[in-house]
Amino acid sequence: DTKPISLGLRDTAGQEDYDRLRPLSYPQTDVFLICFSVVSRASFENVKTKWLPEIRHHAPGVPFILVGTKLDLREDEETLEKLREKKMQPITTEQ
């Protein structure tokens, strides 16, 4: 299909200071990209405890795409060692 498509991306602040302002950017959103670091359990847990509840509340029915970032660090020895010290490992695709 040769139909032109306009893509606008908006990166919103995740800090609690912006919890009241962030939803103002949600109207007319067609899809959310929810990003998390594959080497941060806290980042991954925030998807379930913060981001999904927030978008479901302020934009019910709008689809989302879950995006794992920092994939290169899954094989980085320094990163893996730091995770092992905490008895952790990178987030897997199955999770």
Backbone atoms as SQL, in Angstrom:
CREATE TABLE atoms (id INTEGER PRIMARY KEY, chain TEXT, resi INTEGER, resn TEXT, atom TEXT, x REAL, y REAL, z REAL);
INSERT INTO atoms VALUES
  (1, 'A', 1, 'ASP', 'N', 0.844, -1.179, 0.000),
  (2, 'A', 1, 'ASP', 'CA', 0.000, 0.000, 0.000),
  (3, 'A', 1, 'ASP', 'C', 0.893, 1.247, 0.000),
  (4, 'A', 2, 'THR', 'N', 0.539, 2.231, -0.765),
  (5, 'A', 2, 'THR', 'CA', 1.352, 3.451, -0.849),
  (6, 'A', 2, 'THR', 'C', 0.729, 4.612, -0.091),
  (7, 'A', 3, 'LYS', 'N', -0.197, 4.331, 0.791),
  (8, 'A', 3, 'LYS', 'CA', -0.848, 5.381, 1.565),
  (9, 'A', 3, 'LYS', 'C', 0.140, 5.970, 2.573),
  (10, 'A', 4, 'PRO', 'N', 0.335, 7.304, 2.567),
  (11, 'A', 4, 'PRO', 'CA', 1.250, 7.911, 3.538),
  (12, 'A', 4, 'PRO', 'C', 0.686, 7.791, 4.958),
  (13, 'A', 5, 'ILE', 'N', 1.578, 7.566, 5.882),
  (14, 'A', 5, 'ILE', 'CA', 1.198, 7.444, 7.288),
  (15, 'A', 5, 'ILE', 'C', 2.028, 8.434, 8.085),
  (16, 'A', 6, 'SER', 'N', 1.377, 9.118, 8.989),
  (17, 'A', 6, 'SER', 'CA', 2.069, 10.056, 9.869),
  (18, 'A', 6, 'SER', 'C', 2.321, 9.358, 11.206),
  (19, 'A', 7, 'LEU', 'N', 3.567, 9.360, 11.634),
  (20, 'A', 7, 'LEU', 'CA', 3.937, 8.733, 12.899),
  (21, 'A', 7, 'LEU', 'C', 4.476, 9.804, 13.828),
  (22, 'A', 8, 'GLY', 'N', 3.823, 9.974, 14.937),
  (23, 'A', 8, 'GLY', 'CA', 4.292, 10.910, 15.954),
  (24, 'A', 8, 'GLY', 'C', 4.593, 10.140, 17.222),
  (25, 'A', 9, 'LEU', 'N', 5.777, 10.319, 17.761),
  (26, 'A', 9, 'LEU', 'CA', 6.166, 9.644, 19.000),
  (27, 'A', 9, 'LEU', 'C', 6.310, 10.680, 20.103),
  (28, 'A', 10, 'ARG', 'N', 5.829, 10.327, 21.279),
  (29, 'A', 10, 'ARG', 'CA', 5.950, 11.224, 22.418),
  (30, 'A', 10, 'ARG', 'C', 6.538, 10.426, 23.572),
  (31, 'A', 11, 'ASP', 'N', 7.690, 10.853, 24.033),
  (32, 'A', 11, 'ASP', 'CA', 8.353, 10.217, 25.171),
  (33, 'A', 11, 'ASP', 'C', 7.914, 10.968, 26.418),
  (34, 'A', 12, 'THR', 'N', 7.227, 10.281, 27.314),
  (35, 'A', 12, 'THR', 'CA', 6.732, 10.943, 28.515),
  (36, 'A', 12, 'THR', 'C', 7.630, 10.630, 29.701),
  (37, 'A', 13, 'ALA', 'N', 7.683, 11.553, 30.632),
  (38, 'A', 13, 'ALA', 'CA', 8.508, 11.388, 31.826),
  (39, 'A', 13, 'ALA', 'C', 7.889, 10.336, 32.735),
  (40, 'A', 14, 'GLY', 'N', 8.707, 9.447, 33.253),
  (41, 'A', 14, 'GLY', 'CA', 8.206, 8.382, 34.105),
  (42, 'A', 14, 'GLY', 'C', 8.253, 8.691, 35.585),
  (43, 'A', 15, 'GLN', 'N', 8.896, 9.789, 35.961),
  (44, 'A', 15, 'GLN', 'CA', 9.030, 10.110, 37.376),
  (45, 'A', 15, 'GLN', 'C', 7.670, 10.436, 37.995),
  (46, 'A', 16, 'GLU', 'N', 7.553, 10.152, 39.288),
  (47, 'A', 16, 'GLU', 'CA', 6.300, 10.394, 40.001),
  (48, 'A', 16, 'GLU', 'C', 5.880, 11.852, 39.942),
  (49, 'A', 17, 'ASP', 'N', 6.838, 12.767, 39.840),
  (50, 'A', 17, 'ASP', 'CA', 6.516, 14.194, 39.767),
  (51, 'A', 17, 'ASP', 'C', 5.591, 14.507, 38.597),
  (52, 'A', 18, 'TYR', 'N', 5.598, 13.658, 37.584),
  (53, 'A', 18, 'TYR', 'CA', 4.813, 13.908, 36.376),
  (54, 'A', 18, 'TYR', 'C', 3.551, 13.045, 36.285),
  (55, 'A', 19, 'ASP', 'N', 3.222, 12.318, 37.347),
  (56, 'A', 19, 'ASP', 'CA', 2.070, 11.416, 37.309),
  (57, 'A', 19, 'ASP', 'C', 0.770, 12.129, 36.953),
  (58, 'A', 20, 'ARG', 'N', 0.613, 13.375, 37.380),
  (59, 'A', 20, 'ARG', 'CA', -0.627, 14.107, 37.103),
  (60, 'A', 20, 'ARG', 'C', -0.612, 14.755, 35.722),
  (61, 'A', 21, 'LEU', 'N', 0.564, 15.069, 35.210),
  (62, 'A', 21, 'LEU', 'CA', 0.669, 15.732, 33.904),
  (63, 'A', 21, 'LEU', 'C', 0.699, 14.745, 32.743),
  (64, 'A', 22, 'ARG', 'N', 1.341, 13.609, 32.942),
  (65, 'A', 22, 'ARG', 'CA', 1.553, 12.640, 31.868),
  (66, 'A', 22, 'ARG', 'C', 0.260, 12.245, 31.142),
  (67, 'A', 23, 'PRO', 'N', -0.834, 11.962, 31.870),
  (68, 'A', 23, 'PRO', 'CA', -2.057, 11.547, 31.166),
  (69, 'A', 23, 'PRO', 'C', -2.628, 12.604, 30.220),
  (70, 'A', 24, 'LEU', 'N', -2.204, 13.849, 30.367),
  (71, 'A', 24, 'LEU', 'CA', -2.682, 14.889, 29.457),
  (72, 'A', 24, 'LEU', 'C', -2.203, 14.644, 28.030),
  (73, 'A', 25, 'SER', 'N', -1.166, 13.841, 27.884),
  (74, 'A', 25, 'SER', 'CA', -0.652, 13.543, 26.541),
  (75, 'A', 25, 'SER', 'C', -1.305, 12.294, 25.940),
  (76, 'A', 26, 'TYR', 'N', -2.220, 11.653, 26.646),
  (77, 'A', 26, 'TYR', 'CA', -2.803, 10.395, 26.185),
  (78, 'A', 26, 'TYR', 'C', -3.972, 10.513, 25.208),
  (79, 'A', 27, 'PRO', 'N', -4.779, 11.588, 25.255),
  (80, 'A', 27, 'PRO', 'CA', -5.902, 11.642, 24.309),
  (81, 'A', 27, 'PRO', 'C', -5.439, 11.518, 22.856),
  (82, 'A', 28, 'GLN', 'N', -6.237, 10.857, 22.071),
  (83, 'A', 28, 'GLN', 'CA', -6.011, 10.637, 20.644),
  (84, 'A', 28, 'GLN', 'C', -4.808, 9.726, 20.360),
  (85, 'A', 29, 'THR', 'N', -4.379, 8.972, 21.364),
  (86, 'A', 29, 'THR', 'CA', -3.306, 8.001, 21.157),
  (87, 'A', 29, 'THR', 'C', -3.886, 6.764, 20.477),
  (88, 'A', 30, 'ASP', 'N', -3.220, 6.302, 19.433),
  (89, 'A', 30, 'ASP', 'CA', -3.674, 5.106, 18.712),
  (90, 'A', 30, 'ASP', 'C', -3.057, 3.830, 19.269),
  (91, 'A', 31, 'VAL', 'N', -1.826, 3.929, 19.763),
  (92, 'A', 31, 'VAL', 'CA', -1.140, 2.774, 20.334),
  (93, 'A', 31, 'VAL', 'C', -0.041, 3.283, 21.269),
  (94, 'A', 32, 'PHE', 'N', 0.170, 2.578, 22.366),
  (95, 'A', 32, 'PHE', 'CA', 1.237, 2.910, 23.305),
  (96, 'A', 32, 'PHE', 'C', 2.410, 1.963, 23.084),
  (97, 'A', 33, 'LEU', 'N', 3.613, 2.473, 23.182),
  (98, 'A', 33, 'LEU', 'CA', 4.822, 1.652, 23.244),
  (99, 'A', 33, 'LEU', 'C', 5.271, 1.694, 24.700),
  (100, 'A', 34, 'ILE', 'N', 5.185, 0.575, 25.385),
  (101, 'A', 34, 'ILE', 'CA', 5.631, 0.508, 26.775),
  (102, 'A', 34, 'ILE', 'C', 7.003, -0.141, 26.769),
  (103, 'A', 35, 'CYS', 'N', 8.000, 0.631, 27.169),
  (104, 'A', 35, 'CYS', 'CA', 9.391, 0.167, 27.106),
  (105, 'A', 35, 'CYS', 'C', 9.910, -0.185, 28.497),
  (106, 'A', 36, 'PHE', 'N', 10.744, -1.199, 28.545),
  (107, 'A', 36, 'PHE', 'CA', 11.402, -1.593, 29.786),
  (108, 'A', 36, 'PHE', 'C', 12.780, -2.134, 29.439),
  (109, 'A', 37, 'SER', 'N', 13.682, -2.083, 30.406),
  (110, 'A', 37, 'SER', 'CA', 15.028, -2.613, 30.223),
  (111, 'A', 37, 'SER', 'C', 15.032, -4.107, 30.531),
  (112, 'A', 38, 'VAL', 'N', 15.593, -4.904, 29.627),
  (113, 'A', 38, 'VAL', 'CA', 15.644, -6.354, 29.853),
  (114, 'A', 38, 'VAL', 'C', 16.646, -6.738, 30.939),
  (115, 'A', 39, 'VAL', 'N', 17.430, -5.783, 31.420),
  (116, 'A', 39, 'VAL', 'CA', 18.386, -6.078, 32.490),
  (117, 'A', 39, 'VAL', 'C', 17.990, -5.403, 33.804),
  (118, 'A', 40, 'SER', 'N', 16.732, -4.973, 33.895),
  (119, 'A', 40, 'SER', 'CA', 16.247, -4.347, 35.123),
  (120, 'A', 40, 'SER', 'C', 14.904, -4.947, 35.521),
  (121, 'A', 41, 'ARG', 'N', 14.917, -5.739, 36.565),
  (122, 'A', 41, 'ARG', 'CA', 13.680, -6.346, 37.067),
  (123, 'A', 41, 'ARG', 'C', 12.685, -5.256, 37.470),
  (124, 'A', 42, 'ALA', 'N', 13.169, -4.177, 38.098),
  (125, 'A', 42, 'ALA', 'CA', 12.278, -3.088, 38.522),
  (126, 'A', 42, 'ALA', 'C', 11.588, -2.446, 37.323),
  (127, 'A', 43, 'SER', 'N', 12.327, -2.241, 36.257),
  (128, 'A', 43, 'SER', 'CA', 11.766, -1.667, 35.039),
  (129, 'A', 43, 'SER', 'C', 10.665, -2.571, 34.487),
  (130, 'A', 44, 'PHE', 'N', 10.913, -3.860, 34.468),
  (131, 'A', 44, 'PHE', 'CA', 9.934, -4.832, 33.980),
  (132, 'A', 44, 'PHE', 'C', 8.703, -4.870, 34.886),
  (133, 'A', 45, 'GLU', 'N', 8.907, -4.862, 36.195),
  (134, 'A', 45, 'GLU', 'CA', 7.786, -4.892, 37.139),
  (135, 'A', 45, 'GLU', 'C', 6.926, -3.642, 37.020),
  (136, 'A', 46, 'ASN', 'N', 7.540, -2.506, 36.688),
  (137, 'A', 46, 'ASN', 'CA', 6.778, -1.269, 36.515),
  (138, 'A', 46, 'ASN', 'C', 5.760, -1.372, 35.388),
  (139, 'A', 47, 'VAL', 'N', 6.008, -2.231, 34.425),
  (140, 'A', 47, 'VAL', 'CA', 5.029, -2.435, 33.350),
  (141, 'A', 47, 'VAL', 'C', 3.705, -2.877, 33.969),
  (142, 'A', 48, 'LYS', 'N', 3.768, -3.846, 34.879),
  (143, 'A', 48, 'LYS', 'CA', 2.550, -4.397, 35.486),
  (144, 'A', 48, 'LYS', 'C', 1.967, -3.505, 36.572),
  (145, 'A', 49, 'THR', 'N', 2.840, -2.886, 37.357),
  (146, 'A', 49, 'THR', 'CA', 2.352, -2.146, 38.521),
  (147, 'A', 49, 'THR', 'C', 2.059, -0.679, 38.247),
  (148, 'A', 50, 'LYS', 'N', 2.681, -0.106, 37.220),
  (149, 'A', 50, 'LYS', 'CA', 2.489, 1.319, 36.948),
  (150, 'A', 50, 'LYS', 'C', 1.900, 1.591, 35.571),
  (151, 'A', 51, 'TRP', 'N', 2.599, 1.158, 34.526),
  (152, 'A', 51, 'TRP', 'CA', 2.237, 1.595, 33.174),
  (153, 'A', 51, 'TRP', 'C', 0.934, 1.005, 32.664),
  (154, 'A', 52, 'LEU', 'N', 0.741, -0.298, 32.788),
  (155, 'A', 52, 'LEU', 'CA', -0.518, -0.880, 32.309),
  (156, 'A', 52, 'LEU', 'C', -1.727, -0.329, 33.064),
  (157, 'A', 53, 'PRO', 'N', -1.693, -0.264, 34.400),
  (158, 'A', 53, 'PRO', 'CA', -2.844, 0.325, 35.092),
  (159, 'A', 53, 'PRO', 'C', -3.104, 1.777, 34.673),
  (160, 'A', 54, 'GLU', 'N', -2.036, 2.530, 34.470),
  (161, 'A', 54, 'GLU', 'CA', -2.211, 3.939, 34.102),
  (162, 'A', 54, 'GLU', 'C', -2.858, 4.092, 32.730),
  (163, 'A', 55, 'ILE', 'N', -2.357, 3.369, 31.736),
  (164, 'A', 55, 'ILE', 'CA', -2.951, 3.555, 30.405),
  (165, 'A', 55, 'ILE', 'C', -4.341, 2.927, 30.327),
  (166, 'A', 56, 'ARG', 'N', -4.573, 1.857, 31.055),
  (167, 'A', 56, 'ARG', 'CA', -5.918, 1.265, 31.051),
  (168, 'A', 56, 'ARG', 'C', -6.935, 2.195, 31.708),
  (169, 'A', 57, 'HIS', 'N', -6.479, 2.965, 32.693),
  (170, 'A', 57, 'HIS', 'CA', -7.364, 3.916, 33.365),
  (171, 'A', 57, 'HIS', 'C', -7.641, 5.135, 32.486),
  (172, 'A', 58, 'HIS', 'N', -6.591, 5.718, 31.920),
  (173, 'A', 58, 'HIS', 'CA', -6.725, 6.971, 31.170),
  (174, 'A', 58, 'HIS', 'C', -7.038, 6.777, 29.691),
  (175, 'A', 59, 'ALA', 'N', -6.763, 5.601, 29.163),
  (176, 'A', 59, 'ALA', 'CA', -7.000, 5.347, 27.731),
  (177, 'A', 59, 'ALA', 'C', -7.501, 3.915, 27.548),
  (178, 'A', 60, 'PRO', 'N', -8.655, 3.602, 28.129),
  (179, 'A', 60, 'PRO', 'CA', -9.151, 2.225, 28.040),
  (180, 'A', 60, 'PRO', 'C', -9.361, 1.794, 26.593),
  (181, 'A', 61, 'GLY', 'N', -8.949, 0.578, 26.322),
  (182, 'A', 61, 'GLY', 'CA', -9.145, 0.023, 24.989),
  (183, 'A', 61, 'GLY', 'C', -8.059, 0.348, 23.982),
  (184, 'A', 62, 'VAL', 'N', -7.153, 1.262, 24.325),
  (185, 'A', 62, 'VAL', 'CA', -6.069, 1.593, 23.395),
  (186, 'A', 62, 'VAL', 'C', -5.018, 0.485, 23.486),
  (187, 'A', 63, 'PRO', 'N', -4.617, -0.094, 22.364),
  (188, 'A', 63, 'PRO', 'CA', -3.636, -1.184, 22.400),
  (189, 'A', 63, 'PRO', 'C', -2.245, -0.688, 22.789),
  (190, 'A', 64, 'PHE', 'N', -1.422, -1.637, 23.210),
  (191, 'A', 64, 'PHE', 'CA', -0.036, -1.302, 23.545),
  (192, 'A', 64, 'PHE', 'C', 0.888, -2.365, 22.973),
  (193, 'A', 65, 'ILE', 'N', 2.118, -1.947, 22.753),
  (194, 'A', 65, 'ILE', 'CA', 3.184, -2.849, 22.311),
  (195, 'A', 65, 'ILE', 'C', 4.252, -2.818, 23.391),
  (196, 'A', 66, 'LEU', 'N', 4.625, -3.979, 23.891),
  (197, 'A', 66, 'LEU', 'CA', 5.656, -4.088, 24.914),
  (198, 'A', 66, 'LEU', 'C', 7.013, -4.184, 24.229),
  (199, 'A', 67, 'VAL', 'N', 7.934, -3.280, 24.597),
  (200, 'A', 67, 'VAL', 'CA', 9.236, -3.185, 23.940),
  (201, 'A', 67, 'VAL', 'C', 10.345, -3.378, 24.970),
  (202, 'A', 68, 'GLY', 'N', 11.147, -4.426, 24.788),
  (203, 'A', 68, 'GLY', 'CA', 12.316, -4.638, 25.634),
  (204, 'A', 68, 'GLY', 'C', 13.494, -3.864, 25.065),
  (205, 'A', 69, 'THR', 'N', 14.149, -3.080, 25.911),
  (206, 'A', 69, 'THR', 'CA', 15.307, -2.295, 25.481),
  (207, 'A', 69, 'THR', 'C', 16.586, -2.860, 26.100),
  (208, 'A', 70, 'LYS', 'N', 17.701, -2.383, 25.632),
  (209, 'A', 70, 'LYS', 'CA', 19.034, -2.778, 26.117),
  (210, 'A', 70, 'LYS', 'C', 19.310, -4.262, 25.877),
  (211, 'A', 71, 'LEU', 'N', 18.794, -4.782, 24.769),
  (212, 'A', 71, 'LEU', 'CA', 18.986, -6.201, 24.445),
  (213, 'A', 71, 'LEU', 'C', 20.453, -6.585, 24.358),
  (214, 'A', 72, 'ASP', 'N', 21.289, -5.647, 23.935),
  (215, 'A', 72, 'ASP', 'CA', 22.717, -5.941, 23.807),
  (216, 'A', 72, 'ASP', 'C', 23.344, -6.305, 25.148),
  (217, 'A', 73, 'LEU', 'N', 22.762, -5.820, 26.247),
  (218, 'A', 73, 'LEU', 'CA', 23.335, -6.093, 27.566),
  (219, 'A', 73, 'LEU', 'C', 23.026, -7.497, 28.073),
  (220, 'A', 74, 'ARG', 'N', 22.155, -8.214, 27.384),
  (221, 'A', 74, 'ARG', 'CA', 21.882, -9.608, 27.766),
  (222, 'A', 74, 'ARG', 'C', 23.136, -10.471, 27.659),
  (223, 'A', 75, 'GLU', 'N', 24.055, -10.068, 26.805),
  (224, 'A', 75, 'GLU', 'CA', 25.284, -10.841, 26.595),
  (225, 'A', 75, 'GLU', 'C', 26.530, -10.096, 27.059),
  (226, 'A', 76, 'ASP', 'N', 26.345, -8.968, 27.730),
  (227, 'A', 76, 'ASP', 'CA', 27.466, -8.177, 28.222),
  (228, 'A', 76, 'ASP', 'C', 27.943, -8.768, 29.550),
  (229, 'A', 77, 'GLU', 'N', 29.190, -9.216, 29.581),
  (230, 'A', 77, 'GLU', 'CA', 29.706, -9.913, 30.769),
  (231, 'A', 77, 'GLU', 'C', 29.672, -9.050, 32.022),
  (232, 'A', 78, 'GLU', 'N', 29.995, -7.788, 31.906),
  (233, 'A', 78, 'GLU', 'CA', 29.982, -6.906, 33.079),
  (234, 'A', 78, 'GLU', 'C', 28.559, -6.786, 33.640),
  (235, 'A', 79, 'THR', 'N', 27.603, -6.613, 32.769),
  (236, 'A', 79, 'THR', 'CA', 26.202, -6.518, 33.191),
  (237, 'A', 79, 'THR', 'C', 25.735, -7.830, 33.795),
  (238, 'A', 80, 'LEU', 'N', 26.070, -8.940, 33.161),
  (239, 'A', 80, 'LEU', 'CA', 25.670, -10.251, 33.672),
  (240, 'A', 80, 'LEU', 'C', 26.276, -10.518, 35.046),
  (241, 'A', 81, 'GLU', 'N', 27.517, -10.104, 35.248),
  (242, 'A', 81, 'GLU', 'CA', 28.161, -10.290, 36.551),
  (243, 'A', 81, 'GLU', 'C', 27.446, -9.478, 37.630),
  (244, 'A', 82, 'LYS', 'N', 27.089, -8.244, 37.311),
  (245, 'A', 82, 'LYS', 'CA', 26.356, -7.412, 38.279),
  (246, 'A', 82, 'LYS', 'C', 25.010, -8.039, 38.625),
  (247, 'A', 83, 'LEU', 'N', 24.353, -8.602, 37.638),
  (248, 'A', 83, 'LEU', 'CA', 23.078, -9.270, 37.895),
  (249, 'A', 83, 'LEU', 'C', 23.284, -10.522, 38.742),
  (250, 'A', 84, 'ARG', 'N', 24.321, -11.300, 38.437),
  (251, 'A', 84, 'ARG', 'CA', 24.608, -12.522, 39.216),
  (252, 'A', 84, 'ARG', 'C', 24.877, -12.191, 40.679),
  (253, 'A', 85, 'GLU', 'N', 25.577, -11.082, 40.923),
  (254, 'A', 85, 'GLU', 'CA', 25.863, -10.672, 42.304),
  (255, 'A', 85, 'GLU', 'C', 24.579, -10.435, 43.090),
  (256, 'A', 86, 'LYS', 'N', 23.528, -10.040, 42.387),
  (257, 'A', 86, 'LYS', 'CA', 22.228, -9.794, 43.019),
  (258, 'A', 86, 'LYS', 'C', 21.297, -11.001, 42.874),
  (259, 'A', 87, 'LYS', 'N', 21.874, -12.123, 42.403),
  (260, 'A', 87, 'LYS', 'CA', 21.100, -13.343, 42.157),
  (261, 'A', 87, 'LYS', 'C', 19.942, -13.076, 41.191),
  (262, 'A', 88, 'MET', 'N', 20.265, -12.338, 40.141),
  (263, 'A', 88, 'MET', 'CA', 19.280, -11.989, 39.119),
  (264, 'A', 88, 'MET', 'C', 19.808, -12.380, 37.751),
  (265, 'A', 89, 'GLN', 'N', 18.933, -12.299, 36.766),
  (266, 'A', 89, 'GLN', 'CA', 19.317, -12.548, 35.381),
  (267, 'A', 89, 'GLN', 'C', 18.460, -11.660, 34.486),
  (268, 'A', 90, 'PRO', 'N', 18.848, -11.495, 33.227),
  (269, 'A', 90, 'PRO', 'CA', 18.049, -10.661, 32.324),
  (270, 'A', 90, 'PRO', 'C', 16.629, -11.211, 32.156),
  (271, 'A', 91, 'ILE', 'N', 15.720, -10.317, 31.830),
  (272, 'A', 91, 'ILE', 'CA', 14.344, -10.701, 31.531),
  (273, 'A', 91, 'ILE', 'C', 14.346, -11.492, 30.225),
  (274, 'A', 92, 'THR', 'N', 13.598, -12.586, 30.189),
  (275, 'A', 92, 'THR', 'CA', 13.537, -13.409, 28.980),
  (276, 'A', 92, 'THR', 'C', 12.266, -13.102, 28.188),
  (277, 'A', 93, 'THR', 'N', 12.233, -13.536, 26.949),
  (278, 'A', 93, 'THR', 'CA', 11.041, -13.316, 26.124),
  (279, 'A', 93, 'THR', 'C', 9.842, -14.082, 26.677),
  (280, 'A', 94, 'GLU', 'N', 10.080, -15.176, 27.366),
  (281, 'A', 94, 'GLU', 'CA', 8.985, -15.954, 27.936),
  (282, 'A', 94, 'GLU', 'C', 8.319, -15.237, 29.100),
  (283, 'A', 95, 'GLN', 'N', 9.066, -14.410, 29.787),
  (284, 'A', 95, 'GLN', 'CA', 8.505, -13.713, 30.940),
  (285, 'A', 95, 'GLN', 'C', 7.532, -12.661, 30.485);
